Amino acid sequence: FGVTDPIIRADAAIWLAKELDLNMESAKPSGFGDVPDRAAGAVNALKQAGIIGGKTATRFGSYDPLTRGEVAIILQRAYDLEAGNQTSAFTDVSSRYADAVNALVANDVTDGLTPTQFGVSRNITRGQLAVFIYRLAE
């Protein structure tokens, strides 16, 4: 399974689209030219749902690893999570990621890497993403 390996964007898209039970058959084409056939339906469905975007208008970055910050934003959109009044104690979270990270904490998806570090710019591992999705599925 590669629990400690970084997850690439294409694999994460497949996992998330399946978990969300999105219609991968009828979603309109995303316009990304670098998506492998095995992930095309998932990427199309996630883009159509407004959950993900690409690195550019024509490049998804299928083989690029996802950072923990990117995943926070994606999961916040996918599950319509809100932080409420929750503010985390993480010192490494910029304003770009704050609402999404706070929403994950408020919804008991994560406690971060340490009490003060979320690890926004670190690549998320396959195991970490699996745990996040499992907790959200509960």
ABEGO torsion letter per residue (X at the ends): XGAABBBBAAAAAAAAAAAAGBBAAABBBAGBAABBAAAAAAAAAAAAAGABBBABAABAGAABBBBAAAAAAAAAAAAGBBAEABBBABAABBAAAAAAAAAAAAAGABAEABAABAGAABBBBAAAAAAAAAAAAX
